[in-house]
Amino acid sequence: MRAGADSSARRAADEAVSLASASRNTVDLNNICWYGAVAGLARHVLPACELAVTLDPGRGLYRDSRALAFALLGELGSAAQDLRDFLASPDAHDPEVAAQRTRWLARLDSGQSPFDATTLSSLDDLPF
C-alpha cells in the first residue's frame, strides 16, 4: 500500500465504490478503479473495475484500468489478458500509450509486475 492509504483512505475508497456502483456510471467506476489502484487501494477498488467492465465490456480503457488493479494484486495472468484486450480495442489509439502497455504486457508475460514505485508515481494522471 502506498503512503497515505490508511484506514480512512480505505473507507473512502469503499464508499466511492459503493456510490459509483449504485449509479452504474462507468466513467466514475473507471476513475475510481484507476486512481484507487495507483493509490495502493487495488483490493478495495477492484469491484469498481469489475463493474465498469461488466457494464461496458467493449470499452478497452476499462480493461486497461482493471489490468493495473489485477497486476497490483498479483493476478498477473488476468492483468495480461486485460492488457491484450485493451491493445486490441480502439481505445489503444495513442502510440505512446500502446507502446507502454506492450512493455507492461511483456513483463507480465514473463511473470513480473511492471509496477514499481516510480512507475506508479508516473500514473497519477489518466494517460488518455
C-alpha positions as CSV (number, residue, x, y, z in Angstrom):
1,M,0.0,0.0,0.0
2,R,1.4,3.4,-0.9
3,A,1.8,6.1,1.7
4,G,-1.5,7.7,2.7
5,A,-3.5,4.5,2.1
6,D,-4.6,4.3,5.8
7,S,-7.9,3.1,7.2
8,S,-9.6,6.4,6.3
9,A,-8.5,6.1,2.7
10,R,-9.7,2.6,2.6
11,R,-13.1,3.6,4.0
12,A,-13.3,6.5,1.5
13,A,-12.5,4.1,-1.4
14,D,-15.1,1.6,-0.2
15,E,-17.7,4.4,-0.1
16,A,-16.7,5.7,-3.5
17,V,-17.1,2.2,-4.9
18,S,-20.5,1.8,-3.3
19,L,-21.8,5.2,-4.6
20,A,-20.4,4.7,-8.1
21,S,-21.8,1.1,-8.2
22,A,-25.2,2.4,-7.3
23,S,-25.1,5.0,-10.0
24,R,-23.7,2.5,-12.5
25,N,-21.7,5.3,-14.1
26,T,-18.9,3.6,-15.9
27,V,-16.7,6.7,-16.2
28,D,-16.8,7.2,-12.4
29,L,-16.2,3.5,-11.8
30,N,-13.2,3.5,-14.1
31,N,-11.7,6.6,-12.4
32,I,-12.2,5.0,-9.0
33,C,-10.5,1.9,-10.3
34,W,-7.5,3.7,-11.8
35,Y,-6.8,6.2,-9.1
36,G,-7.6,3.8,-6.3
37,A,-5.2,1.2,-7.7
38,V,-2.5,3.8,-8.2
39,A,-3.0,4.9,-4.6
40,G,-2.4,1.4,-3.3
41,L,-6.1,0.5,-2.8
42,A,-6.4,-2.1,-5.6
43,R,-8.2,-4.6,-3.4
44,H,-10.7,-2.0,-2.3
45,V,-11.4,-0.7,-5.8
46,L,-11.4,-3.9,-7.8
47,P,-15.3,-4.2,-7.5
48,A,-15.5,-0.8,-9.4
49,C,-13.1,-2.2,-12.0
50,E,-15.1,-5.3,-12.4
51,L,-18.5,-3.5,-12.7
52,A,-17.1,-1.0,-15.3
53,V,-16.0,-3.9,-17.5
54,T,-19.3,-5.8,-16.9
55,L,-21.4,-2.7,-17.9
56,D,-19.3,-1.9,-20.9
57,P,-17.2,-4.9,-21.9
58,G,-16.1,-3.5,-25.2
59,R,-14.5,-0.4,-23.7
60,G,-10.8,-1.0,-23.7
61,L,-10.0,1.7,-21.2
62,Y,-11.9,-0.1,-18.5
63,R,-9.8,-3.2,-19.2
64,D,-6.7,-1.2,-19.0
65,S,-7.6,0.1,-15.6
66,R,-8.6,-3.3,-14.4
67,A,-5.3,-4.7,-15.6
68,L,-3.5,-2.2,-13.4
69,A,-5.5,-3.4,-10.4
70,F,-5.1,-7.1,-11.2
71,A,-1.3,-6.6,-11.6
72,L,-1.0,-4.8,-8.2
73,L,-2.9,-7.7,-6.6
74,G,-0.5,-10.2,-8.1
75,E,-3.1,-11.6,-10.6
76,L,-0.6,-11.3,-13.5
77,G,-2.4,-13.6,-15.9
78,S,-5.7,-11.7,-15.6
79,A,-3.8,-8.4,-15.9
80,A,-2.1,-9.6,-19.1
81,Q,-5.4,-10.7,-20.6
82,D,-6.9,-7.3,-19.9
83,L,-3.9,-5.6,-21.5
84,R,-4.3,-7.8,-24.6
85,D,-8.0,-6.8,-24.8
86,F,-7.1,-3.1,-24.3
87,L,-4.4,-3.3,-27.1
88,A,-6.9,-4.9,-29.4
89,S,-9.5,-2.1,-28.8
90,P,-10.0,1.2,-30.5
91,D,-9.1,2.9,-27.1
92,A,-5.4,1.9,-27.7
93,H,-5.1,4.6,-30.4
94,D,-2.3,6.6,-28.8
95,P,1.0,5.2,-30.0
96,E,2.9,6.1,-26.7
97,V,0.2,4.5,-24.5
98,A,0.1,1.4,-26.7
99,A,3.9,1.1,-26.6
100,Q,3.9,1.4,-22.8
101,R,1.2,-1.2,-22.4
102,T,3.1,-3.5,-24.8
103,R,6.1,-3.2,-22.5
104,W,3.9,-3.9,-19.5
105,L,2.4,-6.9,-21.2
106,A,5.9,-8.3,-21.9
107,R,6.8,-8.0,-18.2
108,L,3.5,-9.6,-17.2
109,D,4.0,-12.5,-19.6
110,S,7.5,-13.1,-18.1
111,G,5.8,-13.4,-14.7
112,Q,6.9,-10.0,-13.4
113,S,4.8,-7.0,-12.4
114,P,5.7,-3.9,-14.4
115,F,4.7,-1.6,-11.5
116,D,7.3,-0.3,-9.1
117,A,7.0,2.8,-7.0
118,T,8.5,5.0,-9.8
119,T,6.1,3.7,-12.4
120,L,3.1,4.1,-10.1
121,S,4.1,7.7,-9.4
122,S,4.0,8.4,-13.1
123,L,0.4,7.1,-13.3
124,D,-1.2,9.7,-11.1
125,D,-2.9,11.1,-14.2
126,L,-5.1,9.1,-16.6
127,P,-3.0,8.6,-19.7
128,F,-5.8,9.1,-22.2
